[in-house]
C-alpha cells in the first residue's frame, strides 16, 4: 500500500464492426474501494476497437496505506483487492439514447454537461505551455536533471480544483513521493505537458483545462466531476 502500480487489462473486439465504448470499474471487497485511487486510467476516455483488434489498456493506481488499518477489512481478514471493469458500447447506432440520459442525469445532479471556458491569464509569472495548459513557478530548479520523455520522475504532488483551492483531492505531503515515467501516457496529458522541461528542485503549479485533464468522464476516485478544470 502506498506504492504506485501500473496494470494492464486486455480487451478484444470479437465482432465484425468497429466498437467504441467506455469502461466502468468496481473494487472488491467493497470496503477497499475507499482506499483505491486511480491516477490515470483507460476508463477516463472512450476506447475504439476495430473488428478483431485486441488492446492492452493501462491503469495507473495506488492503494492508500490506511487500507491495512481498516477495522472492517481486519475483521474479514481480507488482504487482497480485486479490480473489475465492465466495457459498455457507446456507439450512437446501438445506444442512441444513452448520451441524452447521461445529460439529463448530470443536469439534475448539478454537474456540467459541457466544458467550461479555459482562459490563460496574463502576467509576468504566467508561462503558457499551450492553449489548454499554463503554469506558474514559485521556486526555480537547479537547472539540471530536466524532465524529458522516458525519464522516471519522482515528485511530491498536491492536486486541487482551481475554482476552489481549498478543495484538495490528492496530496503526497507527509507521505511517499509519487513516481512515474514521463511522456508515455501514464498520467493525464496536462500533467505530462506541464511537467515537461522542469528541472530538479523546481516547484510549479500546472493549470489545465478539462480537456487536458479528466475530461467528460471526470475522476470518480477523487470526486472530480466531468468537465472540470484542475491543477497540480
C-alpha positions as CSV (number, residue, x, y, z in Angstrom):
1,X,0.0,0.0,0.0
2,X,1.2,3.5,-0.9
3,X,3.3,2.5,-3.9
4,X,2.2,3.4,-7.4
5,X,1.5,0.4,-9.7
6,X,0.8,0.0,-13.4
7,X,-1.5,-2.8,-14.6
8,X,-3.0,-3.7,-17.9
9,X,-6.4,-5.0,-18.9
10,X,-6.8,-6.7,-22.3
11,X,-9.9,-6.2,-24.4
12,X,-10.7,-7.8,-27.7
13,X,-13.4,-7.0,-30.2
14,X,-14.8,-10.3,-31.4
15,X,-17.5,-8.6,-33.5
16,X,-17.4,-7.7,-37.2
17,X,-17.9,-4.0,-36.6
18,X,-16.0,-1.1,-35.0
19,X,-16.9,-0.7,-31.3
20,X,-16.4,2.5,-29.3
21,X,-17.0,2.1,-25.6
22,X,-16.3,3.3,-22.1
23,X,-15.4,1.3,-19.1
24,X,-16.7,1.4,-15.5
25,X,-15.0,-0.2,-12.6
26,X,-15.7,-1.7,-9.2
27,X,-13.4,-2.8,-6.4
28,X,-13.9,-5.8,-4.1
29,X,-14.1,-6.2,-1.2
30,X,-16.4,-3.2,-1.2
31,X,-14.7,-1.6,1.9
32,X,-11.4,-1.5,0.0
33,X,-12.9,0.9,-2.6
34,X,-12.4,3.9,-0.3
35,X,-8.6,3.3,-0.4
36,X,-8.2,2.6,-4.2
37,X,-7.0,5.7,-6.1
38,X,-6.6,5.8,-9.9
39,X,-4.1,8.3,-11.2
40,X,-4.5,7.5,-14.9
41,X,-6.8,5.0,-16.5
42,X,-8.1,3.9,-19.8
43,X,-11.6,4.3,-18.3
44,X,-11.2,8.1,-18.3
45,X,-11.7,8.1,-22.1
46,X,-13.7,6.3,-24.7
47,X,-11.8,3.4,-26.4
48,X,-12.3,2.3,-30.0
49,X,-11.5,-1.2,-31.2
50,X,-11.6,-2.4,-34.8
51,X,-13.1,-5.8,-35.7
52,X,-10.8,-8.5,-34.3
53,X,-8.5,-5.9,-32.6
54,X,-7.0,-6.8,-29.2
55,X,-5.8,-3.9,-27.0
56,X,-3.9,-3.7,-23.7
57,X,-5.3,-0.9,-21.7
58,X,-3.3,0.6,-18.8
59,X,-4.4,1.7,-15.3
60,X,-2.0,3.6,-13.0
61,X,-3.1,3.4,-9.4
62,X,-2.1,3.2,-5.7
63,X,-3.8,1.9,-2.6
64,X,-3.8,4.3,0.4
65,X,-1.6,2.9,3.2
66,X,-4.5,3.3,5.7
67,X,-6.0,0.3,3.9
68,X,-4.2,-2.0,6.4
69,X,-5.8,-0.3,9.4
70,X,-9.4,-0.5,8.3
71,X,-11.3,-2.4,11.1
72,X,-13.8,-3.9,8.7
73,X,-11.1,-5.3,6.5
74,X,-9.2,-6.5,9.5
75,X,-12.2,-8.4,10.8
76,X,-12.7,-10.0,7.4
77,X,-9.0,-10.9,7.3
78,X,-9.1,-9.5,3.7
79,X,-5.6,-8.9,2.3
80,X,-6.4,-8.9,-1.4
81,X,-8.1,-6.2,-3.6
82,X,-9.7,-7.1,-6.9
83,X,-10.3,-4.5,-9.6
84,X,-13.0,-5.3,-12.2
85,X,-14.1,-3.4,-15.3
86,X,-17.2,-3.6,-17.5
87,X,-16.9,-2.3,-21.0
88,X,-20.1,-0.6,-22.4
89,X,-20.7,0.1,-26.0
90,X,-21.3,3.8,-26.6
91,X,-21.8,3.7,-30.3
92,X,-24.7,6.0,-31.2
93,X,-26.2,3.5,-33.6
94,X,-26.6,1.0,-30.7
95,X,-27.1,3.3,-27.8
96,X,-28.7,6.4,-29.3
97,X,-30.5,7.4,-26.0
98,X,-27.5,6.9,-23.7
99,X,-26.0,10.4,-24.0
100,X,-29.4,12.1,-23.6
101,X,-29.9,10.0,-20.5
102,X,-26.4,11.0,-19.1
103,X,-27.1,14.7,-19.8
104,X,-30.4,14.6,-18.0
105,X,-28.9,12.8,-15.0
106,X,-26.0,15.3,-14.9
107,X,-28.4,18.2,-15.1
108,X,-30.3,17.0,-12.0
109,X,-27.1,16.3,-10.1
110,X,-26.0,19.9,-10.9
111,X,-23.0,18.8,-12.9
112,X,-21.6,20.4,-16.0
113,X,-22.7,18.9,-19.4
114,X,-20.1,20.9,-21.4
115,X,-16.5,22.0,-20.8
116,X,-16.1,25.4,-19.0
117,X,-14.2,28.2,-20.7
118,X,-10.5,28.0,-20.2
119,X,-8.7,31.3,-20.2
120,X,-5.0,31.8,-19.7
121,X,-4.4,34.9,-17.5
122,X,-1.8,37.5,-18.4
123,X,1.2,38.3,-16.1
124,X,4.9,38.0,-15.8
125,X,4.6,34.9,-13.7
126,X,2.5,33.0,-16.3
127,X,4.2,30.5,-18.6
128,X,2.0,29.3,-21.4
129,X,2.6,25.7,-22.3
130,X,-0.2,25.5,-24.9
131,X,-3.8,26.7,-25.4
132,X,-5.0,24.3,-22.7
133,X,-2.2,24.3,-20.2
134,X,-0.2,27.0,-18.3
135,X,2.0,27.1,-15.2
136,X,3.4,29.4,-12.5
137,X,6.7,28.7,-10.8
138,X,7.2,29.6,-7.2
139,X,10.8,28.2,-7.0
140,X,13.2,27.7,-9.8
141,X,15.1,24.4,-10.0
142,X,18.8,23.7,-10.0
143,X,18.9,23.8,-13.8
144,X,19.9,20.1,-14.1
145,X,18.1,16.8,-14.5
146,X,15.4,18.2,-16.7
147,X,12.2,16.2,-17.3
148,X,12.2,14.7,-20.8
149,X,10.0,11.9,-22.3
150,X,11.1,8.5,-21.0
151,X,12.7,9.5,-17.7
152,X,11.4,8.4,-14.3
153,X,10.1,11.5,-12.4
154,X,10.0,11.4,-8.6
155,X,8.0,14.3,-7.1
156,X,5.6,15.4,-4.4
157,X,2.2,16.4,-5.7
158,X,-0.9,18.3,-4.5
159,X,-4.0,18.3,-6.7
160,X,-6.8,20.8,-6.3
161,X,-9.6,22.4,-8.2
162,X,-8.5,26.0,-9.2
163,X,-12.0,27.4,-8.8
164,X,-11.9,26.2,-5.2
165,X,-8.3,25.9,-4.0
166,X,-9.5,24.6,-0.6
167,X,-10.8,21.5,-2.3
168,X,-7.6,19.3,-2.4
169,X,-8.4,15.9,-3.9
170,X,-4.9,14.4,-3.7
171,X,-1.6,15.1,-1.8
172,X,1.6,13.3,-1.1
173,X,2.5,15.8,1.5
174,X,3.9,14.0,4.6
175,X,4.0,10.7,2.7
176,X,6.0,8.9,0.0
177,X,6.7,10.9,-3.2
178,X,4.9,9.9,-6.4
179,X,6.9,8.4,-9.3
180,X,6.0,7.8,-12.9
181,X,7.6,7.6,-16.4
182,X,7.2,10.9,-18.3
183,X,5.8,11.2,-21.8
184,X,4.4,7.7,-22.1
185,X,0.7,8.3,-21.1
186,X,0.9,7.1,-17.5
187,X,-0.5,10.5,-16.3
188,X,-3.1,12.8,-17.9
189,X,-1.9,15.0,-20.8
190,X,-2.0,18.3,-19.0
191,X,0.3,16.9,-16.3
192,X,2.8,15.5,-18.8
193,X,2.9,18.6,-20.9
194,X,3.2,20.9,-17.8
195,X,6.0,18.9,-16.2
196,X,8.0,18.5,-19.4
197,X,11.2,20.6,-19.1
198,X,11.0,21.1,-15.3
199,X,14.3,20.7,-13.5
200,X,15.2,19.1,-10.2
201,X,14.1,21.2,-7.2
202,X,11.5,23.3,-9.2
203,X,8.1,24.0,-7.6
204,X,5.4,24.9,-10.0
205,X,1.6,24.9,-10.3
206,X,0.3,23.4,-13.5
207,X,-3.2,24.6,-14.6
208,X,-5.1,22.7,-17.2
209,X,-8.5,22.6,-19.0
210,X,-10.8,19.7,-18.5
211,X,-9.8,18.5,-22.0
212,X,-6.2,18.1,-20.8
213,X,-7.4,16.6,-17.5
214,X,-10.1,14.1,-16.8
215,X,-12.5,15.4,-19.5
216,X,-16.1,14.4,-19.8
217,X,-15.6,11.4,-17.6
218,X,-14.2,13.1,-14.5
219,X,-12.4,11.0,-11.8
220,X,-14.8,9.2,-9.5
221,X,-12.0,8.1,-7.2
222,X,-11.2,11.8,-6.3
223,X,-14.8,13.1,-6.7
224,X,-13.8,15.2,-9.7
225,X,-16.9,16.0,-11.7
226,X,-16.9,15.8,-15.5
227,X,-15.7,18.9,-17.4
228,X,-13.8,20.4,-14.5
229,X,-10.6,22.4,-14.7
230,X,-7.9,21.3,-12.3
231,X,-4.4,22.0,-11.1
232,X,-1.4,20.1,-9.8
